[in-house]
Amino acid sequence: MTEGALIGARFALMIDLAMLMGLPLFWWVMGMAGRKSLLALLAAGGLALSVLWLLASAAAMTGTPITSPDWASARILLTMTPVGPVLVARGAALLVALAALVMPGGIRWTLLPAAIATGTLAWTGHAGATEEMTGSLHRAADVAHIWAAAGWIGALAVLLCAVTRLRAGDDARPVAMMLARFSLMGSLVVATLVVSGAVNLAMIVGLAQVPALLDSLYGWLLAAKLALFGLMLGLAAANRWWLTPTLESGMTPQRAVAHLRLSLLVESSAAVAIIGLVAWLGTLDPMA
């Protein structure tokens, strides 16, 4: 029960912070206006979910239910472990993000504190436990991995929303233009995910120990994550090289829109499932 609460808190926090960074990043790349109210909700949600994650971590540490918070254990986590500085840095970044939203061009200025808040997730998983110079490299790779994933998730959210709003007779070319312009960003995202993911695997498990993962729950969950990532790559390629040209040419646009809507829905669902797996993986011993 306590382990499930911790995984759930990690999952919700990861989704929230990924959207907080990914949405303004995509809006900025696309030259779109964006919605300040949504970002404000996500920033406030990040603060609340960070508190929930702290309580879930304390509950998992002591084996007590999260419904009866162990404030003493939470205080120990805050004052005697790296969790305290991480939460302070994240909270400060989220407050700056909220303050930036009231400024002219606030969405653009929100991106930096949102990226800092999202990057702090690297200190609450396996990368946070790695020490010395190796730990710095591990956390740098994990931050890059998290930022790339956030960029992809934010793009999927905007694209899925845009495609869902299309109706019969609507001009689908603006959506096609967004997909085409996202191709360069998407290529950088995928390259970053592959390289940083390989570094993370080497740091967490060690290349010599990779075959042993087949006998562990961690290994099976990691395999599921990679399979979903492969599915997302295939769908993204189909969107770019098949559906986008069809929308741009005006050939059978409604059928293409329906296919694109389904493709983005499946791709987004796979992304959410991957975040869920990552939330679970972060609580496991890779070689247990």
C-alpha positions in Angstrom: 0.0 0.0 0.0 2.7 2.5 1.0 4.8 1.5 -2.0 1.8 2.1 -4.3 1.3 5.5 -2.8 4.9 6.4 -3.4 4.8 5.2 -7.1 1.5 7.1 -7.6 3.0 10.3 -6.1 6.1 10.0 -8.3 4.0 9.4 -11.4 1.7 12.4 -10.8 4.6 14.7 -10.0 6.5 13.6 -13.1 3.5 14.1 -15.4 2.9 17.6 -13.8 6.5 18.8 -14.1 7.0 17.4 -17.6 3.9 19.3 -18.8 5.0 22.4 -17.0 8.3 22.4 -18.9 7.1 20.7 -22.2 4.1 23.0 -22.9 5.9 26.4 -22.9 8.9 24.8 -24.7 6.6 23.7 -27.6 4.7 26.9 -27.6 7.9 28.8 -27.8 9.3 26.7 -30.6 6.0 26.9 -32.6 5.6 30.7 -31.9 2.2 30.0 -30.2 0.6 32.1 -27.5 -0.1 29.4 -24.9 -2.2 29.5 -21.8 -0.9 31.1 -18.6 -3.7 29.7 -16.5 -2.8 26.2 -17.3 0.9 26.8 -16.4 -0.2 28.4 -13.2 -2.2 25.3 -12.3 0.7 23.0 -13.1 3.1 25.1 -11.1 0.8 25.1 -8.1 0.2 21.4 -8.6 3.9 20.8 -8.6 4.2 22.4 -5.2 1.3 20.3 -3.8 2.5 17.0 -5.4 6.0 17.6 -4.0 4.5 17.6 -0.5 2.6 14.5 -1.3 5.7 12.8 -2.6 7.6 13.7 0.6 4.8 12.2 2.8 4.7 9.1 0.6 8.5 8.7 0.9 8.2 9.0 4.6 5.4 6.5 4.7 7.4 4.0 2.5 10.4 4.5 4.8 8.5 3.6 7.9 5.9 1.3 6.5 3.1 3.5 7.8 0.0 4.4 5.8 0.1 7.8 4.0 -3.3 8.6 5.4 -1.6 8.9 8.8 1.5 11.1 7.9 4.7 10.4 9.9 5.8 14.0 10.4 8.9 12.9 12.3 10.2 10.8 9.3 9.3 13.6 6.9 11.3 16.0 9.1 14.3 13.6 9.0 14.1 13.5 5.2 14.0 17.2 4.9 16.8 18.0 7.4 19.2 15.0 7.2 19.0 13.8 3.6 19.4 15.5 0.1 15.7 15.5 -0.2 15.5 18.8 1.7 17.7 20.9 -0.6 16.1 19.3 -3.7 12.6 20.3 -2.5 13.8 23.8 -1.6 15.3 24.2 -5.1 12.2 22.9 -6.7 9.8 24.9 -4.6 11.8 28.1 -5.3 11.8 27.4 -9.0 8.0 26.8 -9.0 7.4 30.0 -7.2 9.5 31.9 -9.7 7.6 30.2 -12.5 4.3 31.5 -10.9 5.7 35.0 -10.5 7.0 35.0 -14.1 3.5 34.4 -15.4 2.4 37.9 -14.4 5.1 39.5 -16.5 4.7 40.5 -20.1 5.8 37.5 -22.2 5.4 35.4 -19.0 5.2 32.1 -20.7 8.6 32.5 -22.3 10.1 33.5 -18.9 8.4 30.5 -17.2 10.4 28.0 -19.3 13.7 28.4 -17.3 12.3 27.9 -13.8 10.1 25.2 -15.1 13.2 23.4 -16.6 15.0 23.8 -13.2 12.0 22.4 -11.3 11.7 19.5 -13.7 15.4 18.8 -13.6 15.3 18.3 -9.8 13.6 14.9 -10.5 17.1 13.6 -11.3 18.1 13.9 -7.6 15.1 11.8 -6.4 15.8 8.6 -8.3 18.8 6.3 -8.9 21.0 9.2 -10.2 20.6 11.0 -6.9 22.3 8.1 -5.1 25.4 8.0 -7.3 28.4 9.6 -5.7 31.4 11.8 -6.7 32.3 12.5 -10.3 30.3 9.5 -11.6 27.3 10.9 -9.8 27.6 14.3 -11.5 27.8 12.6 -14.9 24.8 10.4 -14.1 22.7 13.3 -13.0 23.6 15.4 -16.0 22.5 12.5 -18.3 19.3 12.1 -16.3 18.5 15.8 -16.5 19.0 15.7 -20.2 16.8 12.6 -20.4 14.1 14.2 -18.3 14.2 17.5 -20.3 13.9 15.6 -23.6 11.0 13.5 -22.4 9.3 16.7 -21.2 9.7 18.3 -24.6 8.1 15.3 -26.3 5.2 15.0 -23.8 4.4 18.7 -24.1 4.4 18.5 -27.9 2.1 15.5 -27.9 -0.3 17.3 -25.6 -0.6 20.3 -27.9 -0.7 18.3 -31.1 -3.4 15.9 -29.7 -5.5 18.8 -28.5 -5.2 20.5 -31.9 -6.1 17.4 -33.9 -9.0 16.6 -31.6 -10.5 20.0 -32.3 -10.5 19.5 -36.1 -13.9 18.9 -37.6 -15.2 18.0 -41.0 -14.4 20.8 -43.5 -11.7 22.4 -41.3 -8.3 23.3 -42.8 -5.9 20.7 -41.5 -2.8 22.4 -42.9 -1.9 24.4 -39.7 -1.7 21.1 -37.8 0.4 19.6 -40.6 2.7 22.6 -40.4 3.1 22.1 -36.6 4.0 18.5 -37.3 6.5 19.4 -39.9 8.1 22.1 -37.8 8.3 19.7 -34.8 10.4 17.2 -36.9 13.8 18.9 -36.1 12.9 19.3 -32.4 11.7 15.7 -32.4 14.9 14.4 -33.9 16.9 16.2 -31.2 14.6 14.8 -28.5 15.0 11.2 -29.7 18.8 11.5 -30.0 19.0 12.9 -26.5 16.7 10.2 -25.1 18.8 7.4 -26.7 22.2 8.7 -25.7 21.2 9.8 -22.1 19.2 6.6 -21.7 22.3 4.5 -22.6 24.4 6.5 -20.1 21.8 6.0 -17.4 21.7 2.2 -18.0 25.4 2.0 -17.8 25.5 4.0 -14.6 22.7 2.2 -12.8 23.4 -1.4 -13.8 26.8 -1.5 -15.6 27.1 -2.9 -19.1 28.4 -6.3 -17.8 25.3 -6.8 -15.7 22.8 -6.0 -18.4 22.1 -9.7 -19.2 21.3 -10.3 -15.6 18.4 -7.9 -15.8 16.4 -10.7 -17.6 16.0 -12.3 -14.2 14.7 -9.2 -12.3 11.5 -7.2 -12.2 13.5 -4.1 -13.0 14.7 -5.7 -16.2 11.2 -6.7 -17.3 9.8 -3.2 -16.6 12.8 -1.7 -18.4 12.1 -3.9 -21.4 8.4 -2.8 -21.4 9.6 0.8 -21.3 11.9 0.3 -24.3 9.1 -1.5 -26.2 6.7 1.4 -25.7 9.5 3.8 -26.7 9.9 1.9 -29.9 6.2 2.1 -30.5 6.3 5.9 -30.0 9.2 6.1 -32.5 7.2 4.1 -35.1 4.1 6.3 -34.7 6.1 9.5 -34.8 7.8 8.4 -38.0 4.4 7.5 -39.6 3.0 10.9 -38.5 6.0 12.7 -40.1 6.5 10.8 -43.3 3.0 9.6 -44.2 0.2 11.5 -42.5 1.8 15.0 -42.6 2.4 15.0 -46.4 -1.2 13.7 -46.9 -2.6 16.6 -44.8 -0.4 19.1 -46.7 -1.5 17.8 -50.1 -5.2 17.9 -49.3 -5.7 14.2 -50.3 -8.4 12.5 -48.2 -7.9 14.9 -45.3 -10.6 13.6 -43.1 -9.3 10.0 -43.2 -5.8 11.3 -42.6 -7.0 13.4 -39.7 -8.7 10.4 -38.1 -5.6 8.3 -38.5 -3.5 11.1 -37.0 -5.9 11.5 -34.1 -5.7 7.8 -33.3 -1.9 7.8 -33.8 -1.3 10.7 -31.4 -3.7 9.2 -28.9 -1.8 5.9 -28.9 1.5 7.7 -28.8 0.4 9.9 -25.8 -1.0 6.8 -24.0 2.4 5.1 -24.5 4.2 8.2 -23.1 1.9 8.1 -20.0 2.6 4.4 -19.6 6.3 5.0 -19.8 6.1 7.7 -17.1 4.3 5.2 -14.9 7.0 2.6 -15.5 9.7 5.1 -14.7 7.9 6.0 -11.4 7.9 2.3 -10.5 11.5 1.7 -11.7 12.8 4.5 -9.4 11.6 2.6 -6.4 13.3 -0.7 -7.3 16.8 -2.2 -6.8 17.9 -3.0 -10.4 19.6 -6.3 -9.4 17.0 -7.5 -6.8 
